[in-house]
Amino acid sequence: MIESTPAPDPATGSPVRLQTVAAAGQPEVTPALHELYRGFEQELLVPLWTEIGDLMPAHPRSHAAPHLWRWQKLRELASRAGELVPVGRGGERRAIALANPALGGRPFATPTLWAAVQYLMPGEDAPEHRHTQHAFRFVVEGEGVWTVVGRDPVAMRRGDFLPQAGWNWHAHHNATSEPMAWIDGLDIPFQYAGETQFFEFGRDGISEAERATPDRSRAERLWGHPGLRPVGAPRPGPGSPLLAYRWEHTDRALADQLALEAEGFGGTVEPGHAAVRFTDPATAGDVLPTLRAEMHRIARGAETAPVRETGSSVYQVFDGSGTVTVGERTWTVARGDLFTVPSWQPLSVRSEAGGTDSDSGALDLFRFSDAPIFEALHLQRTHVEGTIR
């Protein structure tokens, strides 16, 4: 998926290239072995004994690399793109994807995850379309844009998480006099690798009714009541029918966890580390079939234990500051910065947030990952301080 296809050998016309190697565990190098390998190449065959170290390693070895993108620079470039790049048909969306430096220039944050900054100028509309890729929007700053999903206008504000299952019609409109940026997350690389993707254009414009700016969408009015499922609502399709998870609820849940910990009760992941997962109100499962989304709050001075997980993640700093270590890379981070955690690379975070750089006084991190895929395949594994579960 992430490597170019080797050019065919001029002598054999085959893209398969095999080398006879004198090494432990390999057959003796002889003219007969060399001839056997040329026969394999001609018939497009690859013997496992030459590839097992790469195909079946002792632990995951991700093609992706840990990497950090600074929000200040991303925001500046998105703003310049807003002045130069139209948002209508053709370009379709003014979305600027993160390209992991180890993935050969592909617009992929990890081998399975897409993350992009999307930018909408005042009064602009992003035209309607749909695709099989599952998606969400997360807002780290600003407000004034409404995403219109299935003709239901949904407000986008700082801290809001807005999931959208695949094959739903959607458009966006900016109802204000200010531009707005947010991040998009999709499973584009996963569907690209599986060759399962479909895309379809919708209407070029949205109706006046869809240009409304309601405080709550129809989806929120029906599904946005804690612990209550509407009896008369039709059985939803894949993905959450709730189209917006508001920051005020997320913030309260995280604050309550840390408050309960201070009172001597349980509920946090580890000391000083609160976390919540966004879930489907109809099933209590993940909001999207292929993507998991969470918010983490790490109290000032707290440090998380190093964790390795199969599958990959992308994090965005929502608020606060701190130090992040992924594998052998360590960065200081601040509001808006994004970073990747490849499969089986250890992650640890130390919060250095305070009242001057965080509304909560803590380091708040938004995270999305491909965990639902690997859990469904029974390939999920987590390693925390010497314990595998």
C-alpha positions as CSV (number, residue, x, y, z in Angstrom):
1,M,0.0,0.0,0.0
2,I,2.8,2.4,0.9
3,E,5.6,1.2,-1.3
4,S,6.0,1.5,-5.0
5,T,5.9,-1.6,-7.1
6,P,9.3,-2.8,-8.2
7,A,10.0,-2.4,-11.9
8,P,10.2,-5.8,-13.8
9,D,13.6,-7.3,-14.2
10,P,14.7,-6.5,-17.8
11,A,16.0,-10.0,-18.2
12,T,13.0,-11.9,-16.9
13,G,10.1,-9.4,-17.2
14,S,9.2,-10.4,-13.6
15,P,8.8,-8.0,-10.6
16,V,9.9,-10.8,-8.3
17,R,13.6,-10.4,-7.3
18,L,15.2,-13.2,-5.2
19,Q,18.7,-13.2,-3.9
20,T,20.7,-16.3,-2.8
21,V,22.1,-15.4,0.6
22,A,24.7,-17.3,2.6
23,A,23.2,-17.0,6.1
24,A,22.0,-19.1,9.1
25,G,18.7,-20.8,8.4
26,Q,19.1,-20.3,4.6
27,P,19.8,-23.1,2.1
28,E,23.4,-23.5,0.8
29,V,24.2,-21.2,-2.1
30,T,24.8,-23.3,-5.2
31,P,24.3,-23.0,-8.9
32,A,21.2,-25.2,-8.6
33,L,19.7,-22.9,-5.9
34,H,20.3,-19.9,-8.1
35,E,18.6,-21.7,-11.0
36,L,15.6,-22.6,-8.7
37,Y,15.2,-18.9,-7.7
38,R,15.2,-17.8,-11.4
39,G,12.4,-20.3,-12.0
40,F,10.5,-18.9,-9.0
41,E,10.9,-15.4,-10.5
42,Q,9.6,-16.4,-13.9
43,E,6.5,-18.0,-12.4
44,L,5.9,-15.1,-9.9
45,L,6.6,-17.2,-6.8
46,V,8.2,-16.2,-3.5
47,P,9.4,-18.8,-1.1
48,L,8.5,-18.0,2.5
49,W,12.0,-18.8,3.8
50,T,13.4,-15.7,2.1
51,E,10.7,-13.4,3.5
52,I,9.6,-14.7,6.9
53,G,11.6,-12.1,8.8
54,D,9.7,-9.3,7.1
55,L,6.2,-11.0,6.9
56,M,6.2,-12.6,10.3
57,P,8.3,-10.6,12.7
58,A,8.5,-11.2,16.4
59,H,6.4,-8.0,17.0
60,P,4.8,-5.3,14.8
61,R,7.2,-3.1,12.8
62,S,5.2,-0.2,11.5
63,H,6.1,1.4,8.2
64,A,5.0,4.7,9.7
65,A,7.2,7.0,11.9
66,P,6.3,9.1,14.9
67,H,5.9,12.6,13.7
68,L,4.6,16.0,15.0
69,W,2.9,18.7,13.1
70,R,2.7,22.2,14.6
71,W,-0.8,23.7,14.6
72,Q,0.5,27.3,14.2
73,K,2.2,26.3,10.9
74,L,-0.8,24.2,9.7
75,R,-3.2,27.1,10.4
76,E,-1.0,29.6,8.6
77,L,-0.7,27.4,5.5
78,A,-4.5,26.6,5.5
79,S,-5.2,30.3,5.6
80,R,-3.0,30.9,2.6
81,A,-4.8,28.1,0.8
82,G,-8.1,29.8,1.6
83,E,-6.9,32.8,-0.4
84,L,-5.6,30.8,-3.4
85,V,-7.6,27.6,-3.7
86,P,-11.3,27.4,-4.5
87,V,-13.6,25.0,-2.6
88,G,-16.1,24.0,-5.3
89,R,-16.3,21.1,-7.6
90,G,-12.9,19.8,-8.7
91,G,-11.0,20.5,-5.5
92,E,-14.2,19.5,-3.7
93,R,-12.8,20.3,-0.2
94,R,-10.1,22.6,1.0
95,A,-8.6,19.7,3.0
96,I,-4.8,19.5,3.6
97,A,-3.7,16.0,4.6
98,L,-0.9,15.0,7.0
99,A,1.7,12.9,5.2
100,N,3.7,10.7,7.4
101,P,7.4,11.1,6.5
102,A,7.9,7.3,6.3
103,L,5.1,6.5,4.0
104,G,6.6,7.6,0.7
105,G,4.7,10.8,0.2
106,R,1.3,9.3,0.5
107,P,-1.3,11.6,2.2
108,F,-1.6,9.2,5.1
109,A,-1.0,10.0,8.7
110,T,-0.5,6.2,9.4
111,P,-1.0,3.1,7.2
112,T,-4.7,3.1,8.2
113,L,-5.6,6.7,9.2
114,W,-6.1,9.9,7.3
115,A,-6.0,13.3,9.1
116,A,-6.4,16.6,7.5
117,V,-6.9,20.3,8.2
118,Q,-10.0,21.6,6.5
119,Y,-10.5,25.4,6.0
120,L,-13.7,27.2,5.0
121,M,-13.8,30.9,4.2
122,P,-16.6,33.3,5.3
123,G,-19.8,32.6,3.4
124,E,-18.4,29.6,1.6
125,D,-20.2,26.3,1.0
126,A,-18.4,23.0,0.5
127,P,-20.6,21.1,-2.0
128,E,-22.5,17.9,-1.2
129,H,-21.0,14.5,-1.7
130,R,-20.8,11.0,-0.1
131,H,-18.2,8.3,0.2
132,T,-17.8,4.9,1.8
133,Q,-15.0,6.1,4.0
134,H,-16.1,6.7,7.6
135,A,-15.3,10.2,8.8
136,F,-15.4,12.7,11.7
137,R,-14.7,16.4,12.3
138,F,-13.0,17.7,15.5
139,V,-12.9,21.4,16.3
140,V,-9.9,22.8,18.2
141,E,-10.8,26.4,17.7
142,G,-13.6,28.7,16.4
143,E,-17.2,28.3,15.4
144,G,-19.6,29.4,12.8
145,V,-19.6,26.4,10.3
146,W,-22.5,24.0,10.1
147,T,-22.0,20.6,8.6
148,V,-25.1,19.4,6.8
149,V,-25.5,15.6,7.1
150,G,-28.5,14.1,5.4
151,R,-29.9,17.6,5.1
152,D,-29.6,18.1,8.9
153,P,-27.6,21.2,9.8
154,V,-25.2,20.5,12.7
155,A,-23.3,23.3,14.5
156,M,-19.5,23.0,14.8
157,R,-17.9,24.6,17.8
158,R,-14.6,24.4,19.8
159,G,-14.3,21.0,21.5
160,D,-17.1,19.4,19.5
161,F,-16.7,15.9,18.0
162,L,-18.8,15.2,15.0
163,P,-18.8,11.6,13.6
164,Q,-20.3,10.7,10.2
165,A,-20.6,7.1,9.0
166,G,-19.8,6.3,5.4
167,W,-22.2,6.8,2.5
168,N,-24.1,9.7,4.1
169,W,-24.6,12.8,2.0
170,H,-22.9,15.8,3.6
171,A,-21.9,19.4,2.9
172,H,-20.7,22.4,4.9
173,H,-21.5,26.1,5.1
174,N,-19.8,29.0,6.9
175,A,-22.5,31.3,8.2
176,T,-20.1,33.9,9.7
177,S,-17.8,36.6,8.6
178,E,-14.7,34.7,9.8
179,P,-12.8,31.7,8.4
180,M,-12.8,28.4,10.3
181,A,-10.4,25.4,10.5
182,W,-10.9,22.0,11.9
183,I,-9.4,18.5,11.5
184,D,-11.0,15.7,9.6
185,G,-10.3,12.0,10.4
186,L,-11.1,9.2,8.0
187,D,-10.2,5.6,7.3
188,I,-9.1,6.4,3.7
189,P,-5.8,4.5,3.8
190,F,-7.5,1.4,5.2
191,Q,-10.2,1.4,2.5
192,Y,-7.6,2.3,-0.1
193,A,-5.5,-0.8,0.9
194,G,-8.7,-3.0,0.8
195,E,-9.8,-1.5,-2.6
196,T,-13.3,-1.0,-1.2
197,Q,-13.9,2.7,-1.7
198,F,-16.8,4.4,-3.5
199,F,-17.5,8.1,-4.0
200,E,-20.5,10.0,-5.4
201,F,-21.1,13.7,-6.1
202,G,-24.3,15.2,-4.7
203,R,-26.0,18.5,-5.3
204,D,-23.9,21.5,-6.2
205,G,-25.7,23.7,-3.6
206,I,-27.7,23.3,-0.4
207,S,-31.2,24.6,0.1
208,E,-32.2,27.6,2.2
209,A,-33.7,25.3,4.8
210,E,-30.3,23.6,5.1
211,R,-28.6,26.9,5.5
212,A,-30.3,27.3,8.8
213,T,-28.2,27.7,12.0
214,P,-30.0,25.8,14.7
215,D,-28.4,25.5,18.1
216,R,-29.3,21.7,18.1
217,S,-29.6,19.5,15.1
218,R,-32.5,17.0,14.6
219,A,-30.1,14.2,15.4
220,E,-29.2,15.8,18.8
221,R,-32.8,16.4,19.6
222,L,-33.6,12.7,19.0
223,W,-30.5,10.9,20.2
224,G,-28.6,13.4,22.5
225,H,-30.2,12.5,25.9
226,P,-27.9,10.6,28.2
227,G,-28.9,7.0,28.8
228,L,-32.1,7.3,26.8
229,R,-32.8,5.7,23.4
230,P,-35.8,6.8,21.4
231,V,-38.2,3.8,21.1
232,G,-39.9,5.0,17.9
233,A,-36.7,5.8,16.0
234,P,-35.8,3.5,13.1
235,R,-32.8,1.1,13.7
236,P,-29.8,3.1,12.7
237,G,-27.2,2.0,10.2
238,P,-23.6,1.5,10.9
239,G,-22.1,4.4,12.9
240,S,-23.6,6.6,15.6
241,P,-26.9,8.4,14.8
242,L,-25.8,11.2,17.1
243,L,-24.0,13.7,14.8
244,A,-22.4,15.9,17.5
245,Y,-20.8,15.2,20.9
246,R,-20.6,18.6,22.6
247,W,-17.6,19.8,24.5
248,E,-19.6,20.9,27.6
249,H,-20.5,17.2,28.2
250,T,-17.0,15.9,27.5
251,D,-15.4,18.6,29.7
252,R,-17.7,17.8,32.6
253,A,-17.1,14.0,32.4
254,L,-13.3,14.5,32.5
255,A,-13.5,17.0,35.4
256,D,-15.7,14.7,37.4
257,Q,-13.3,11.8,37.0
258,L,-10.4,13.8,38.4
259,A,-12.6,15.2,41.2
260,L,-13.7,11.7,42.2
261,E,-10.0,10.5,42.2
262,A,-9.2,13.4,44.5
263,E,-11.9,12.3,46.8
264,G,-10.5,8.8,47.0
265,F,-12.7,7.0,44.5
266,G,-11.9,5.2,41.2
267,G,-12.7,6.0,37.6
268,T,-9.5,7.3,36.1
269,V,-7.2,5.3,33.8
270,E,-4.2,5.9,36.1
271,P,-3.4,8.6,38.7
272,G,-4.0,12.0,37.2
273,H,-5.2,10.6,33.9
274,A,-8.9,10.8,33.1
275,A,-10.3,9.6,29.7
276,V,-13.6,9.1,28.0
277,R,-14.6,7.3,24.8
278,F,-17.2,8.6,22.4
279,T,-19.8,5.8,21.9
280,D,-22.9,5.1,19.8
281,P,-26.0,5.7,21.9
282,A,-27.8,2.9,20.0
283,T,-25.2,0.2,20.6
284,A,-22.8,1.5,23.3
285,G,-20.0,0.5,20.8
286,D,-17.6,2.7,19.0
287,V,-19.1,5.7,17.1
288,L,-17.8,4.4,13.7
289,P,-17.1,0.8,12.5
290,T,-13.4,1.5,11.8
291,L,-12.5,4.5,14.0
292,R,-12.3,5.0,17.8
293,A,-12.3,8.5,19.3
294,E,-11.4,9.5,22.9
295,M,-10.6,12.5,24.9
296,H,-7.9,12.4,27.6
297,R,-7.2,14.8,30.4
298,I,-3.8,14.6,32.2
299,A,-3.5,16.7,35.4
300,R,-0.6,19.1,35.7
301,G,2.5,17.2,36.8
302,A,1.1,13.8,36.1
303,E,2.9,11.4,33.7
304,T,1.3,8.5,31.9
305,A,2.9,5.0,32.0
306,P,4.5,4.0,28.6
307,V,1.9,2.0,26.6
308,R,2.3,0.0,23.4
309,E,-0.7,-1.0,21.3
310,T,-1.3,-2.7,18.0
311,G,-2.8,-0.4,15.4
312,S,-2.0,3.3,15.2
313,S,-3.3,6.6,16.5
314,V,-3.4,10.3,15.8
315,Y,-3.5,12.8,18.7
316,Q,-4.3,16.5,18.7
317,V,-3.6,18.7,21.7
318,F,-6.9,20.4,22.5
319,D,-5.7,22.4,25.4
320,G,-2.6,22.9,27.6
321,S,1.0,21.9,27.1
322,G,3.3,19.1,28.0
323,T,6.0,16.6,26.8
324,V,5.2,13.7,24.6
325,T,7.5,10.7,23.9
326,V,6.7,8.3,21.1
327,G,9.3,5.6,20.6
328,E,12.6,7.4,20.5
329,R,11.1,10.8,19.7
330,T,10.3,13.5,22.3
331,W,8.5,16.8,21.7
332,T,7.1,19.6,23.7
333,V,3.5,20.2,22.6
334,A,0.9,23.0,22.8
335,R,-2.7,23.7,21.7
336,G,-3.5,22.3,18.3
337,D,-0.4,20.3,17.6
338,L,-0.9,16.9,16.1
339,F,1.3,13.8,16.4
340,T,1.2,10.1,15.3
341,V,1.7,7.0,17.3
342,P,2.6,4.0,15.0
343,S,1.7,0.4,15.9
344,W,3.6,-1.0,18.9
345,Q,5.6,2.3,19.5
346,P,5.5,3.2,23.2
347,L,3.7,6.4,24.1
348,S,4.1,8.4,27.3
349,V,2.9,11.9,28.1
350,R,3.8,14.4,30.9
351,S,1.4,17.3,31.5
352,E,3.0,20.7,32.1
353,A,-0.3,22.6,31.6
354,G,-1.5,25.3,33.9
355,G,-4.0,28.2,34.2
356,T,-2.2,30.3,31.6
357,D,-2.5,27.8,28.7
358,S,-5.4,25.6,29.5
359,D,-9.0,26.3,30.5
360,S,-9.1,23.2,32.6
361,G,-5.6,23.6,34.0
362,A,-4.7,20.2,32.5
363,L,-3.4,18.8,29.3
364,D,-6.4,17.7,27.1
365,L,-5.7,15.4,24.2
366,F,-8.1,14.2,21.5
367,R,-7.2,10.8,20.1
368,F,-8.5,8.7,17.2
369,S,-7.4,5.3,16.3
370,D,-8.1,2.2,14.2
371,A,-8.8,0.0,17.3
372,P,-12.2,-1.2,16.2
373,I,-10.7,-2.9,13.1
374,F,-8.2,-4.9,15.1
375,E,-10.6,-5.7,17.9
376,A,-13.0,-7.2,15.4
377,L,-10.2,-9.3,14.0
378,H,-9.0,-10.3,17.5
379,L,-5.6,-8.7,16.8
380,Q,-5.7,-6.0,19.5
381,R,-2.9,-6.2,22.0
382,T,-1.8,-3.7,24.7
383,H,1.5,-3.7,26.7
384,V,1.6,-1.6,29.8
385,E,4.7,-1.8,32.1
386,G,5.4,-5.4,31.5
387,T,1.8,-6.7,31.3
388,I,0.3,-7.9,28.1
389,R,-3.5,-8.1,27.8
